[in-house]
Amino acid sequence: MAAVISLFLGASLAGVSASYAGSGLDQRDAGWGIEAHIERLTKDLDLDMAQQTKIRQIMETEQAQREAQRLETRKQINALLTDAQKAKREDMMQSRMERDLERMTDRLDLTDDQVNRIKALFDEQAANPAQPRAELRQRIASILTDEQRASLQNRRRPDCD
């Protein structure tokens, strides 16, 4: 049973990373996706509460490790770049943020108020790269309507039942 859970959990985490690609949100740490994955595992594998708690801890630990690795990688890359390259990289990141926001606006039919609030969160993240991505996702989710959150989840991980 433990092997099945490990295999399924690994596949689920890989799916989380892939599912964020092009979604307007970074693909590395799942943030609000952890609970959705636990719900899915519970449904598919009939997990008890103790198993859910242990899996949640595993996923949160793995998420924190990815976040720490992301920050360390960014630090190492920045140490190699010239000032001109750093400025160009910042411009590229700004362009990506704008594209991501446009995609989110189109896919989720965001209101102008939602766009402005999400842009402020993206700007805050850019100014403070140490801010956990999961926190950013949770804050974005709080701006979305229930329907928009459901649409975003359905785009990422369509049910395969």
C-alpha positions, 0 to 999 in steps of 0.5 A: 500500500505504501508503494502505491501511495508513493507512486501515486503521490509522485505522479500527482506532484509531477502533474502539479508541476506540469499543470501550472505551465502556461496557467498564469501561475508559476509551475513549481509549488502547488500552493492551493493544489495540495488540498485538491490533490489530497482530496483526489488521493482520498477519493481514489485510494480511500485514505483515512485521516492519518494518511491524509495528514502524513501525505499533506506533511510530505507534500508541504515539505517537498513544496518548501524544499522546491521553494528553497531550491528556487531561491538558491538557484536564482541567487546563484544565477544572479551572481553570474550576471552582469548588471546589464544582464540583470536588468534585461532579465528583470525586463523579461520577467516583467514581460512574462508577468504581463503575458501571464496576467493577460492569459489569466484575464482571457481565460478567467474573464477577470474584472478590471478590479481583479486584474489590478489586484492580481497585478499588485500581487505580481509586482509584490512578488517581483519585489520580494522573490523570497515570498513563498509562491504558495502564499502568492497563489493563495492570495490570488485565489482569494481574489477569484470567484468560486467559478473562476477558481473552479475553472482554473482547477479544471484547466489544470487537472481535468478529471480522468474518471 
